[in-house]
Amino acid sequence: MDNKNDITHRTIFLRNFFFAHNKEEIQQAVTELAAFSHTPLPANTDWFKVEADFKRLFSKPTLSPAPPYASAYINENSTKTSAALEIQNFYSFLGVKAPDSQAVDHLSHQLNAYILLLKEQANRPRDQNLKNLQKKFIQVHLEQWLPKFISAMRQEKDLPLAITMVTNSLESWFKAEKIALTNK
């Protein structure tokens, strides 16, 4: 697999984790991400605890300790809807209908938009507009809030290894993307 495929696959696994709705989907996403990153998970992983911590951390935009919504971290000087508008414009630029959801600024939707961008870039590798959009998305949009989200996840104590592994993977994915785009 080349580097672009690695990035796309890791992004897909991360999206699937944050999009999960139940224990089985969480387990599948974590297991796929662990296999992809060659990180063994303990055989005795308590998936009920993983699901409970997942719901506690991520399920409510304003009450969760680490809500995966851009609007939860955007600067008070900007409007809370600006994050949602940015991602809707991102989908629009790609010619794709944004999800019918008030939570379009949820990390899973943002990762999905990024996956669509990566696939579009594979079809049009010389398109400078796509490269510029990718840079803006990572270096401007995600930079505004994703490090704060990762920090909120890291502040939580006694998390299952499965969630810690996802946190580490998300952080390394983001750092790798920033470095790759700086070098373009």
One Martini backbone bead per residue (centre of mass of N, CA, C, O) as a GRO file, in nm:
protein
  184
    1MET     BB    1   0.097   0.035   0.021
    2ASP     BB    2   0.053   0.353  -0.003
    3ASN     BB    3   0.030   0.648   0.157
    4LYS     BB    4  -0.255   0.731   0.053
    5ASN     BB    5  -0.392   0.465   0.138
    6ASP     BB    6  -0.325   0.483   0.434
    7ILE     BB    7  -0.475   0.744   0.491
    8THR     BB    8  -0.751   0.652   0.395
    9HIS     BB    9  -0.784   0.407   0.582
   10ARG     BB   10  -0.751   0.550   0.851
   11THR     BB   11  -0.985   0.747   0.807
   12ILE     BB   12  -1.204   0.532   0.789
   13PHE     BB   13  -1.165   0.407   1.072
   14LEU     BB   14  -1.216   0.666   1.228
   15ARG     BB   15  -1.495   0.726   1.121
   16ASN     BB   16  -1.627   0.460   1.218
   17PHE     BB   17  -1.593   0.511   1.514
   18PHE     BB   18  -1.746   0.796   1.536
   19PHE     BB   19  -2.012   0.657   1.392
   20ALA     BB   20  -2.087   0.478   1.600
   21HIS     BB   21  -2.384   0.306   1.777
   22ASN     BB   22  -2.236   0.042   1.887
   23LYS     BB   23  -2.051  -0.213   2.005
   24GLU     BB   24  -2.000  -0.353   1.731
   25GLU     BB   25  -1.897  -0.100   1.577
   26ILE     BB   26  -1.669  -0.035   1.766
   27GLN     BB   27  -1.519  -0.303   1.751
   28GLN     BB   28  -1.469  -0.304   1.447
   29ALA     BB   29  -1.312  -0.036   1.424
   30VAL     BB   30  -1.087  -0.103   1.627
   31THR     BB   31  -0.989  -0.367   1.499
   32GLU     BB   32  -0.910  -0.242   1.224
   33LEU     BB   33  -0.713  -0.031   1.335
   34ALA     BB   34  -0.525  -0.227   1.483
   35ALA     BB   35  -0.444  -0.394   1.235
   36PHE     BB   36  -0.336  -0.159   1.063
   37SER     BB   37  -0.132  -0.058   1.315
   38HIS     BB   38  -0.017  -0.302   1.477
   39THR     BB   39  -0.225  -0.315   1.740
   40PRO     BB   40  -0.277  -0.486   2.007
   41LEU     BB   41  -0.545  -0.628   2.166
   42PRO     BB   42  -0.691  -0.731   2.423
   43ALA     BB   43  -0.875  -1.016   2.467
   44ASN     BB   44  -1.022  -0.879   2.741
   45THR     BB   45  -1.201  -0.678   2.622
   46ASP     BB   46  -1.445  -0.448   2.740
   47TRP     BB   47  -1.705  -0.358   2.535
   48PHE     BB   48  -1.899  -0.231   2.740
   49LYS     BB   49  -1.701  -0.016   2.845
   50VAL     BB   50  -1.636   0.112   2.579
   51GLU     BB   51  -1.926   0.199   2.519
   52ALA     BB   52  -1.971   0.370   2.773
   53ASP     BB   53  -1.735   0.567   2.719
   54PHE     BB   54  -1.822   0.659   2.443
   55LYS     BB   55  -2.092   0.785   2.533
   56ARG     BB   56  -1.978   0.975   2.751
   57LEU     BB   57  -1.774   1.132   2.558
   58PHE     BB   58  -1.960   1.162   2.256
   59SER     BB   59  -2.295   1.202   2.260
   60LYS     BB   60  -2.285   1.509   2.379
   61PRO     BB   61  -2.213   1.821   2.279
   62THR     BB   62  -2.236   1.969   2.588
   63LEU     BB   63  -2.191   1.715   2.814
   64SER     BB   64  -1.939   1.609   2.715
   65PRO     BB   65  -1.595   1.583   2.765
   66ALA     BB   66  -1.561   1.488   2.430
   67PRO     BB   67  -1.678   1.640   2.183
   68PRO     BB   68  -1.706   1.563   1.820
   69TYR     BB   69  -1.736   1.892   1.780
   70ALA     BB   70  -1.645   2.184   1.651
   71SER     BB   71  -1.847   2.379   1.808
   72ALA     BB   72  -1.713   2.312   2.098
   73TYR     BB   73  -1.414   2.473   2.005
   74ILE     BB   74  -1.482   2.726   1.896
   75ASN     BB   75  -1.442   3.034   1.899
   76GLU     BB   76  -1.625   3.283   2.046
   77ASN     BB   77  -1.589   3.497   1.801
   78SER     BB   78  -1.735   3.287   1.658
   79THR     BB   79  -1.960   3.113   1.514
   80LYS     BB   80  -2.102   2.804   1.571
   81THR     BB   81  -2.185   2.767   1.255
   82SER     BB   82  -1.915   2.779   1.095
   83ALA     BB   83  -1.837   2.480   1.096
   84ALA     BB   84  -2.083   2.380   0.938
   85LEU     BB   85  -2.043   2.561   0.689
   86GLU     BB   86  -1.769   2.458   0.605
   87ILE     BB   87  -1.855   2.160   0.555
   88GLN     BB   88  -2.075   2.223   0.349
   89ASN     BB   89  -1.882   2.360   0.146
   90PHE     BB   90  -1.706   2.117   0.105
   91TYR     BB   91  -1.918   1.935  -0.018
   92SER     BB   92  -1.999   2.124  -0.248
   93PHE     BB   93  -1.724   2.134  -0.392
   94LEU     BB   94  -1.744   1.808  -0.439
   95GLY     BB   95  -2.054   1.746  -0.522
   96VAL     BB   96  -2.187   1.688  -0.235
   97LYS     BB   97  -2.415   1.597  -0.018
   98ALA     BB   98  -2.491   1.676   0.274
   99PRO     BB   99  -2.581   1.576   0.555
  100ASP     BB  100  -2.889   1.506   0.722
  101SER     BB  101  -2.764   1.712   0.966
  102GLN     BB  102  -2.691   1.898   1.251
  103ALA     BB  103  -2.400   1.722   1.272
  104VAL     BB  104  -2.183   1.814   1.047
  105ASP     BB  105  -1.945   1.877   1.277
  106HIS     BB  106  -1.883   1.598   1.303
  107LEU     BB  107  -1.613   1.404   1.276
  108SER     BB  108  -1.727   1.187   1.083
  109HIS     BB  109  -1.809   1.394   0.859
  110GLN     BB  110  -1.528   1.516   0.820
  111LEU     BB  111  -1.385   1.254   0.742
  112ASN     BB  112  -1.566   1.195   0.502
  113ALA     BB  113  -1.491   1.445   0.339
  114TYR     BB  114  -1.190   1.375   0.324
  115ILE     BB  115  -1.223   1.113   0.168
  116LEU     BB  116  -1.350   1.243  -0.080
  117LEU     BB  117  -1.105   1.417  -0.143
  118LEU     BB  118  -0.897   1.188  -0.181
  119LYS     BB  119  -1.051   1.056  -0.416
  120GLU     BB  120  -1.049   1.303  -0.602
  121GLN     BB  121  -0.739   1.328  -0.615
  122ALA     BB  122  -0.691   1.055  -0.756
  123ASN     BB  123  -0.844   1.163  -1.021
  124ARG     BB  124  -0.696   1.475  -0.963
  125PRO     BB  125  -0.368   1.529  -0.902
  126ARG     BB  126  -0.339   1.842  -1.045
  127ASP     BB  127  -0.544   1.983  -0.862
  128GLN     BB  128  -0.504   2.277  -0.690
  129ASN     BB  129  -0.778   2.315  -0.548
  130LEU     BB  130  -0.764   2.051  -0.385
  131LYS     BB  131  -0.501   2.110  -0.236
  132ASN     BB  132  -0.601   2.370  -0.101
  133LEU     BB  133  -0.840   2.240   0.048
  134GLN     BB  134  -0.677   2.046   0.216
  135LYS     BB  135  -0.510   2.254   0.365
  136LYS     BB  136  -0.745   2.412   0.488
  137PHE     BB  137  -0.877   2.182   0.642
  138ILE     BB  138  -0.630   2.118   0.822
  139GLN     BB  139  -0.476   2.407   0.885
  140VAL     BB  140  -0.756   2.548   0.970
  141HIS     BB  141  -1.002   2.390   1.060
  142LEU     BB  142  -0.886   2.156   1.241
  143GLU     BB  143  -0.684   2.334   1.404
  144GLN     BB  144  -0.910   2.478   1.578
  145TRP     BB  145  -1.010   2.177   1.732
  146LEU     BB  146  -0.869   1.893   1.742
  147PRO     BB  147  -0.658   1.935   1.971
  148LYS     BB  148  -0.877   1.983   2.189
  149PHE     BB  149  -1.012   1.710   2.164
  150ILE     BB  150  -0.766   1.537   2.227
  151SER     BB  151  -0.718   1.662   2.505
  152ALA     BB  152  -0.989   1.575   2.626
  153MET     BB  153  -0.932   1.274   2.598
  154ARG     BB  154  -0.661   1.275   2.773
  155GLN     BB  155  -0.803   1.371   3.049
  156GLU     BB  156  -0.906   1.099   3.066
  157LYS     BB  157  -0.946   0.843   3.290
  158ASP     BB  158  -0.950   0.504   3.259
  159LEU     BB  159  -0.931   0.411   2.975
  160PRO     BB  160  -0.957   0.216   2.736
  161LEU     BB  161  -0.736   0.103   2.509
  162ALA     BB  162  -0.914   0.151   2.261
  163ILE     BB  163  -0.940   0.464   2.300
  164THR     BB  164  -0.642   0.531   2.317
  165MET     BB  165  -0.571   0.425   2.034
  166VAL     BB  166  -0.751   0.624   1.882
  167THR     BB  167  -0.621   0.879   1.985
  168ASN     BB  168  -0.339   0.820   1.874
  169SER     BB  169  -0.427   0.790   1.577
  170LEU     BB  170  -0.548   1.069   1.539
  171GLU     BB  171  -0.296   1.229   1.608
  172SER     BB  172  -0.105   1.101   1.393
  173TRP     BB  173  -0.275   1.173   1.150
  174PHE     BB  174  -0.272   1.480   1.183
  175LYS     BB  175   0.035   1.521   1.184
  176ALA     BB  176   0.090   1.388   0.908
  177GLU     BB  177  -0.084   1.582   0.741
  178LYS     BB  178   0.059   1.844   0.813
  179ILE     BB  179   0.336   1.761   0.707
  180ALA     BB  180   0.259   1.687   0.417
  181LEU     BB  181   0.138   1.977   0.350
  182THR     BB  182   0.399   2.140   0.404
  183ASN     BB  183   0.560   1.975   0.164
  184LYS     BB  184   0.369   2.084  -0.092
   0.00000   0.00000   0.00000
